[in-house]
Amino acid sequence: MSELIAVTGAEEDVRRVWSPRSVAVIGASSRPGTLSWWPLRLLRQYGFDGAIHAVNPRRPDIDGFPCVPSISEVDGPVDLAIIPLAAADTVVAVKECAAAGVGAVVLPSQGFGELGEEGRAQERELLGAAREAGMRVVGPNTDGVANLAAGALASIQPLFGQGVRPGKVAVVTQSGATAASLLVRFDAEGIGCRLYASAGNEIDLGLADYLSVALQDPEVEIVVSFVEAIRRPDDFVAVAELAARLGKPIVLIKVGRTEQAAARAAAHTGALAGPDRIYDALFRSLGVIRVAELAEIVAVVKLYLGVGAPRSTGMGVMSVSGGQAGAIADRAADFHVTVPALTRGAQDRLMELLPFGSPLNPCDLTGEVAKRHDLAAEVYRIYDTDPGIDLVVYARKELTGEAGRAAAANLVAARSKGSTPLAIYAMDGRLNPDETTTYAEAGVPVFTSLAELLTAHGALVQHAATVAARTERAPRTAAPRGEFPAGAGPLAEDAARALLAAYGLHSPASEVVPDVESAVAAAERIGYPVAVKVVSDTIAHKTEAGGVVLGLVGADAVRRAGETVLANARRHLGGGPDDLADGLLVQRQVVDGVEIIAGLVVDPQFGPFVLLGTGGVLTELLADAVLRPAPVTPADVREMLGEIRGKVLLEGFRGAPPADVDALVDAVVALSELGADHTDHITELDLNPLLVRPAGLGVVAVDALVVTRDGTREDPA
């Protein structure tokens, strides 16, 4: 591996962990199957050619490895030591390794920080000793690290004893048991593993450190991970950006899809932007592929290693079953995969080739496929000339006699001369041994699950598009605008409107007044129709408190509405003599437009996110909203609009005029810039509704809620 790019700062240390020149096993045992027996066994099994030192004061040797009584008596430097001992003994051994100048230690032991304060105190003790000596720590609570290509395994993972072939995949995990299951699945598909790391409690080296080095290994083509918590968010984002620059996908499962935090949200945006949706938005923006289960990780890896990065969503389907051909096309739409119409030239050639079929995509090979062993290959050649097709899928089943085997051989030969990737969908759930060998030797991926194939293709298409879009982003250089008053909590109406106006986000003409009669006078100045709304720092959602009355025309209507709103607010605030609103907002009512919600939420780990969705009083019920990290580009906003069901309302629903989508795009971009500029001040922000008026008339922020913090963001632990 050449010189490493410094992303987290630990790259050279991790490289030495994965490529040590010498390894010591502290407390090495001769008892087969014990945790302290596995490290020596695995180093021998995988042919590690560096120095191996067994440390055991009670044995002269173990399985042919000479023993020394302590790490201090090892002759020569030790790059890496694995300490498979109980927690209390581990602390002592770590201090001894630090004193002996060991480069890094792997700590499999449980019983540290995961068990409470006593364990965390032990972690701090051993980490202090390690840092004082400049020694790095893997774990604790880890099953170790492995470089399968070099035979350098400092691990207690029994699965490695079954034999894991080297490959082009790196596995970085926070769950050793899950990763072991993943390696079993990889082996069943003929997929090997080059680098492996179980991060454990990450008191020192962490997930991002291993990811950075794995991505920079020229022999690693794709990295997979099982993630329970992202403890160093800035490093994770930086590593994901490195992956995008290198063009290497990160595929992961992130567990913890709970929504408890949404219950504590003050704004609609916070309720719609639960913690798991934040992760989804973050991963998507970075090009990280998130999947739900191990089978989907395997599917993405298998397809990527077999066909590479896709150029488009276009898929050509040919099937031995007409019914299955249609079913595949129907199912593809669920995964944002297209089955495009063929060019006229391709259709004409298919018509000549299939006199009993239809010259379409998907293509029914009809019963001819059992008689004409080159038919699938010929259809592939036609698809290969069509620029709209980026992947050809052959849906096959067992054919009589030699038909299937011959078809596979001919198809593989055609693929070797073509440029369009090929994947096989085994409709009957398996292949015969001959076809299995044919496709495996040609590197053509085979799937027994259509959903897994489509999941993989859709995920890789999205990854490629995101990576391409990220390279086109220009850094933001404009200075922040607007001011924040001291303190925390909801901004006053006038302060919120001023902040929004600084970013070109305007509200209808309005006045804040102290009482009903002042409201009547304000309405006369503003012009009818008007809305009357409660003003109160403690009422975040006015509608729920009975604090909004719309469509008012005339002084009497405004007077009655003002009295009603103030009475409702008093009841909502508790009903006591001091439970009074701060006043009334009289606002010119805009009567044309589509209600959209646009908002901001600032995540403690990952910063500001912008939200866009269907707005109005049913916002949370409909839950029709999408998130992106802020700031966003106009292209991002248009992509977001394409993902919400309410987009149809903007296009002119049931005779309504089309809405001013261009103005909406500009407004959401401006809102996202506000969030990026003022991350340290904003907790949440709602524009609900943001009224999108007919084309050419712009947008207006009818109601705004800005919840602020005291001006300092806590650094997440």
N, C-alpha and C positions, 0 to 999 in steps of 0.2 A: 504494500500500500504506500503511495506517495505521500508527500506532505499533506497533513490534514488541515482543513479549514476550521478555524477556531470559532465555534458557535456558542458552546456552553463553557468553554475553558478547560474542560476535563478530557479532551479528546486524546491527548498523548497518554494519559494515565489509563484510559479505557483500552487503548490499543495494546498497552503492555499487559493488561488483564487478559485480553483475548489472545495475545501472542507472547506468552512468557517464555523465557529461556530456561527457567528452572521453577519447579513447583515443589512445595513442601506440604506434607499431610500431617497435621498436628493431632496426636492421639490416634495414629493409624492402628487398625485392628486386623487380626487374622480371622475373625469370626464372619463367615460368609453371610451376607444379607444385612448386616448391621450398617448404620449410617457411616460409621468410620471405616468400614471395609470398602465401600464403593469407590472412593476416589482413586486408590491405588489400582483397583481392578480396572477402572475405566481408562486410566492413563496407559496401562499396559495393553488393554484391548484395542485401543485406537492408535497405538503405535507412536505415542509422544516421543520425540527424539531429543528433548531437552533433558536436563538433570532432574531426577526425581528423588526427594529426600523423605524418608519415613521417620517421624519423630514419635518415639515410644520408649520411655525409660525402663520398661520391664521386659523388653524383647530385644535379642541381638539382631534379628531380622524377621521380616514378614514376607512370605511368598517370594523369597529371593531378593527382596529389597533390604539392604542393610539399614539398621535403625540407629539413630542417635538419641541420647537421652533428652536433649532440649534443642530448641531452635538456635540457641546461641552457639551450639557446637557444630552446626552445619558448616562444611568446608565450602566457602564461596558464597556469592550473593544469591539471594532468593527473591525472585520477581513476584511470586504469588504463593500465598499459603492458604490452605483451606483448613478450617478449625471446626470439625464436626463434634463439638462437645456441648455439655449442658451450659445453660446461661451463665451461672456463676464461674465455672471453669473457663468459659469463653472470655470473660473480662480479663482474667489473669493471663490467658494465652495471648490476647491482643497486646497487652502491655509488654509481654516478652518479645513478641514479634516486632513491635515498635522499637524496642531497645536493640534488637538484632539488625535493624535496618532493612526489614522486609518491605518490598514495594507496595503490596496490597494484600488484603486478607478477605477471604470469603467466609461468611458467618451463617451457616445453616440453622443455628439454634433458634428455637422459638422461646417465648417467655420474656420478651423485652417489651417494647413500647405498646404492643398490642394488648398487654395485660394490665396496663395502668401506670400510675405514677412511679411505683418502685422500678418497674421495667424501664421506664423512660429515664430514670436517674442512672441506671446501669448503662443505657445507651449513651448518655452524656459523658459518663466516666470513660468509657472505652473510646468514644469519638475524640475526647480531649487528648488522650494519649496518642491516638493515631495522628491527629493534626499536628501535634507538637513535633512528631517525628517525620511529617510529610508523607505518611502512609495512607493509602486510600482504602475505603471499606465498601464491600459488596454486602448488602443486607443490613441487619440480620433478618432471620426468617426467610431465607432464600434457599432454593435447591441448587444454586450455583450458576456457573457460566461454562460455556463450551464453544470451542472453535473446532468444528468437526473436520475441517479440511486439514488442520495442523495436528489433530489428535490431542489438543490441549483442553482437557476436561477437568475442571475443578468443581465437581458436582457430586451430589448424593442422589441424583435422579435415577431410579432403577430402570426406567424405560430405556435409557441409553445402553443398558446392558443387552437389550434385544438387538442392538445394531441399528443405528440411524445413518443413512447414507448422506454424504456431503451433497450440497445442492446450491441453488441460486437464491435461497430465501433466508432471511434473518428473522428470528423470533425473539421479541423482547416483551416480557410479560410481567404482570404483577400477581399472577396466580400460576404457580408451578404445576399444580394438578391439572388445570385447564390446558396449559401449554403441552403437557404430556399427552393429553387426549388429542390435541391438534397434531402433534407429531405422528401419532398413530394413523390419523386420517391422511396426512401427507404421504406416509409410507405406502398406504394402500393405493394411492394414486401415482406412485412412482416419483413423488416430489421429495427432494432432499432438503436438508437444512445446513447452511454454512455456519452461521453464528447464532448463539443462543444465550440469553441472559434472563435470569429471574431476579427482578429488582428488589424484592423483599420490602423491608420497612424504609429503605432509601434514606438512612440517616446521613449518608455521604453521597456516593454515586447514585444517580437516579435515572428514571426512565429516559429523559431527554439526552443524557450523556451517552447511553448505549445506542439510542436511535441515531444520534449524530454520526457516530463511528460506523455503525452498520450501513447507513446510507452512503457513506464515502468509500466503502469497500468496492473496488471495481468488479468483483465477482458476485456481488449481491445485486439482484435485479429488482427485488420487491421486499418490503419489510412488513411484518404483521405483528400485531400487539393485542394483548388483553389488558384493559385499563380499568382500574377501580377508582383511582383518584389522580388528578393532575396536580402535583404538589408545587411545581415550579412553572406557572403558566407562561411567563415571558419566554423561558427557555423552550417550552414545548412549541410555542408559536414560531420562534426563530428556527427550530429544527424542521417544522412543517414547511416553512418557506424555503429552507435549504432543499428539502425533498422536491418541491415544485421546480426549483432551478435545475436540479439534477435530472428531473423527469422520472423519478422513481416513486411509485405509489407507496403510501402507508395505508394499510388496511387494518382496521381495528374493531373490536367490540368494546364499547364503553358501557359499563353497567351502572345502575342507579338511576332509573327513570322515574323517580319520585317527584311529586308536585307540591310538597308541603310548603315550600317557600311561596308559592303563588297565593296561598291563603293569607299571607302577611302583606300582600301588595296593597299600596294605597291607590294606585292608578289602574285603569283597565289594562294599560300596556303591561304593567307588572304581572297582572293576573294571567295575561295571555302569553307572557314570556317566561314560562317556568324554567327551572334549571336545565332540564333535559333538552328543551327547545333551544336554549342558549348553546349547548354543546353541538346540537345539530347544525345550527347556523354557523358556528365557528368552524367546524370540520368542513362544511361545504365550501365556505369562503377560502379555506386554505388548500382545498383539493385533497383532504384526507377522506378516505373511503370508510364510512361507518356501516357496519353490517350488524345483523341481530344474532347470528348464531355461528357456530364453528363450521357447519356445512357451507355457509356462504363465504367465509374466509377462504376455504379450500376452493370453492368455485371461482372466486375472483383470481386467486393465485394461478389456478390451472389455466384459465382462459388467457390471462396476461402472459404467462410463460409460453403458451401455445401460439397466440396470435399477436401479441404486442399491444401497443396503445392504439385504439381505434381512431379513425378520422371523423366518423359521423355515426348517427344512430341507425343508418340504413342497413337493413338485414334482408338478404335474399333467402327464401325458404323453398326447399324442394323436399317432397315427401312421397313415400311409397303409399300413403293413404290420403285421399282427397279430403276426407273429413278431418284428419289430423292437421293437414295443411291449413285449413281454415281456422281450426282451433288455435294453432300457434300464432297466426296473425291476430286473432282476437286478444289473446293473452299478452302479446307483445305490447299493446297500448298501455296496459297496466304498469309497465316498467319503463315507460317513456322511450320505448324502442319502436322505430317505424319500419313498416314493410312497404317500401315505396313502389309505385307503378314503374314498370320498365320503360326504357326508351323504345321508340317505334322500331328501331333496327333490331333490338333484342327481341321484341315481340314477334317480329316477322320470322326471325331465325327459330324461335320456339315453335311457331306454327308449323314450320316445315319439319321440325324434329318430332313433334307430338301431334299427329293428325287426329288422334282421339281425345286429346286433352285441350286445355285452354292456355293460351300464351300469356299467362299472368304470373305475378308474384303475390302470393305463394303459388308454387307450381306443383300440380298433381302429376306424378310420374306414371300414373295408371298401371295397369297390369303389364304394360310393356317392359317395366323394369326387371321383371323376372325372366324375360326372354332376351332382352338386349342388355348385355352386361356392361356396356359402355354408356348407357343412357344417362345415368347420374353424372358421369364425367363430362358428357357433352353439355348438359344443362349448366354445370359449373362453369365451363368455358364461356358460355353465353353470359352468365351472370358476371363473369370476370371482366367483360368488356363494358359493363354498365357503370358509369361514374357514381350513380346514386347508391350503390351497394358496397358496404364496407366489410360485411361478414356474411358468409354463406353457411347456412345451417342445413344439414342433411338429416332429415328425420327418417330413420331406418328401422326395420324390424327383420327378424330372421326370414330369409327367403329360401325356397326349396333348392335342394341340390347345392351346386357350387355358385348359384347366382349371387348371393350376398357376398361371398368371399371375392369373387371376380369383380363385382361392383366396387368393393372397397379398394382393391388393388388398382383398378382403373382410375378411381377418383383420386387416390393419393398421387398417382402419376400426373394427372392433370393439375393438381394443386402444386406440384413441384415446379411446374412451368408457368403457373399463374402468379398474380400479385395479390389476389383477394384472399384473406384468411378463411379457413374452413374449420367448422366445429360439427361434431356429430351428436345428435340426440337419439339415444337408444330408446325407442318407444316401448319396447317390451322389457326394459329395465336391465338388460345385460347384453353383452356381445359374446359370440363364440370365440374360442381361443385364437383362431386364425385372424379374425378381424381385429381382435384386441391387439395382437402383435403388429398387424399391418399399420394400424393407426398410431400405436405407441412409437414404432420405429420412425414414423414420419413426423412425429411431434404434433399430431393432430389431437386436440383435446376431445374427450368423450364425456357426455353427461347423461345420466339416467333420470335427472329431474329437469324438466323444462323451466320451472321457476328459478332454479339455481343458475341455469344458463342465462336466462333473461336478466336476473338480478346482477350477474357478473357483467354482462354486456352493458346494461344501463349504467352501472356504477363506473365502469371504465370510461364510457363516453362522457359522463358528467365530470369525471376527474380530468380528462384531457381538455375539455372545454374550460374548466376553471383554471387550470395551469396556463393555458394560452391567454386567457383574459387577464390573469395577474401580471403577465409580462408587459401588458400595455398600460398599466396604471402609472400615472404621474404623481409624484409626491405632492402633498398639499402644503402650500407656502403662505396662504393668506393669514393675516393676523386675526386673533379672536375679536369678536364684537360683542357689545352689550355689557351690562353691569349687573352684579348681584348684590342685594343688600346683605348686611351681616345677619347671622342666625341660620336656623334650619327649619324646615317645614314647608308648607305650600306658600308660594309667592302670592302677594296681593295681586288683584286683577290688573291694576295699572302697570305694576312692575312686570308681570307676565307678558302683557301686550307689548310693552316697550322692548323687552328682550326679543320677542318674536319679530317685531318690526325691524330690528337691527339686522335680521337675516332675510328680510324681504317677505316675511310671513305676516299678512295683514288680516285684521279683524273688521267686521262691519262697524260703522259709526256707533259709538256707545258712550255712555256717561255713568259714573258711579255716583250715587246720591245717597243722602243719609235717611230720607223718609219718603212717605207716599206722595205728599204734595210736590216735593222736589222731583219725584219720578214723573209726575204729570207734566211739569214744566219741561223736563228733559225730552220727553216724548214729542212735545210740540216742536222743540228745536230740531230734533233728529228727523222727524217725519215718519208717518205711519206706512205700513204696519210695523209694530215693534214687539219685542219679547222682553219680559221682566224676569230677572233672575236674582236669587239670593246672593249676597256677598257675605262670606264667612270663612275665616281661616280654618275652621274646624269641620266644615262640610265639604268634603272632597267631591262627592257626586251629587249634584244639585237635584237631578230628576228624582232619585230615590227618596229625597227628603221632601218632595213636594215643593221644591224651590224654583220651578220654572213654569211660566205660563206664556204660551205662544199666540201669535196671530191677533194681537191687540190693535184695535182701531178706535180712537177717540179717548177723551180724557176720563170718562166714567169707567171704561173698560180697564184702563191703566190703573185707576184708583182702586177698583175692586181687586185686580190682580195683585197690586202691591200689598194690600191688606192681607190677602190670602197667603201670599208667599211668606210674609213676616210671621204670621200666625203658625204656619206649618214649620217654619224654621225653629220657632220657640219650642214647639212640641218636640221636634227632633232633637233639640239640644238639652232637653230635660224638663221643660215646662216651668221652671222656677223664674222668679222675678229678674234674675240676672242672666238668664239664658236667652240672650238676644243676638240677632244677626248684626253684622257690621254695617249693613246698608243694603241697597238695591242696585242692580245693574240694569240699565235701560239700553237696549241694543236694537238697532235697525234690523228687521228680520228679512233675510234673503229667502225668497220663496222658490227659487229654481236651483236645482243642483242635486248631486248624488252624495249621500253621506258616506264618508270614508273615515277610518281611524288611522292616524299616523302618530307615532310616539317614539319615545326613547326610554331605555332602561339601561342603567349602568351596573354591570356585573362586577362584584368585588374582585374577581380573578382576572376577567378578560376585558373589562372596560365597557365602552358604550356600544349599544346595539340599537338599530332603528327598526321599527315595526310598521307594517302596512297591512291594512285589512278592511273588511266591510264594517262600517261604523254605525253609529246610532245607539239607541237604547238596548238593542239586542246583541251588542258587540260580543259580550262574554258568552251568551247563549250560543251564538253561531260559531264562535271560535274559528273564524275564517280569517286568519292572519299569518303572515310570514315575517321572518327576522333575517337581518344581515348585520354583521359588524359595521360600525360607523367609522369613517364616512363611506358613502356609496357613490357610485357613478350613475349617470343616466341609464346606461345599459343595465346596471344592477336593478334599478327601480323597474324598468320595463320587464325584466325577468321576474321580479317579485309580483308584479301585476298579473303576469301569466299564470301564477300559481294560486291565485285566490278565486274562489267561486264567484265573488261579487264583481269580477271584471266585466261580466255581461251587462251590468247596470251602467257601466261607463260607455258602452258601445251603442246605446240608444235602445233601451229595453221597452217593448210594447209601445212603440211610437214616440217615446221621449227622444229629444235631440241628443246626439252624441256629446259626451262631456269633454271638457278641456283637459285631455290626458297630458298634453305637453306641459301645461301649467302644473298639473299634479306632480309630474316627474321632477320639475324644477323645485317644487316646494319640498318634496321628500329629500332631495339632494341637499337643499339648504338646511333642513331640519337635522340631517345626519351630520352636517358640518358644525352646527350648533352643539350637538352632542360631543363630537370629537374635540371641539375647542374648550368645552366647559365640563370635562369629565369630573373634575374635582369638586364641582358645585352641585351637579344634578344627580338625583337619585332616580327619578322617573319623570316623564313628561307625556301628557296626553293632549292631542288635538282631536277631540271627539265631540261633535263631528267636524271634520275638515270638509267643507262643502265644495264639491267640484262642479262648477257652473257649466253651462253649455259652451261649446268650443268657441274660443276667442274671448271669453269673459273671465277667465282665471279661476282662482280658488280663494276661499275665505275661511279663516279659522274661527268658527262660530263659538267654540268653547275650548278653553285651554286650562290645563292643570299642570303646574310646574312644582314638583316637590324637590326641595334643595337639601343639601347637607351643609356642614359647617366649613367647607372649603378644603378639607384634607381627606384624601382617600387612605384608608388603612392598607398597608402592604399585606396581602394574604399570606398566611403561614404556609 
